[in-house]
């Protein structure tokens, strides 16, 4: 893997973009959701990114790399649950939900690839 920074990873870029969109979207949620739904969706989506960054630094150790990547995948799934609530509470339209869910699922597929093939993310000089 030629990437020298986790910021260059496609999965990181996609997860960060999704997280930022969710941040801006949750600003429009009702004030009484500030410490519940808004906070939770922001936290879980940001955690995807932080776990990718942490895992990337652990890529010399495949088990640690896979563990952190699995944590990112878990947080991504949690974000999807909060999107379910946002839709059910009618804070987002069905079309927006479908788009955001699709983007989250894409992040999940990329994370799964990383967990399945951790050796592809190890620099040659680290093997």
Secondary structure, 3 states (H helix, E strand, C coil): CCCCCHHHCHHHHHHHHHHHHHHHHHCCCCHHHCCCHHHHHHHHHHHHHHHHHHHHHCCCCHHHHHHHHHHHHHHHHHHHHHHHHHHHCCCCCHHHHHHHHHHHHHHHHHHHHHHHCHHHHCCHHHC
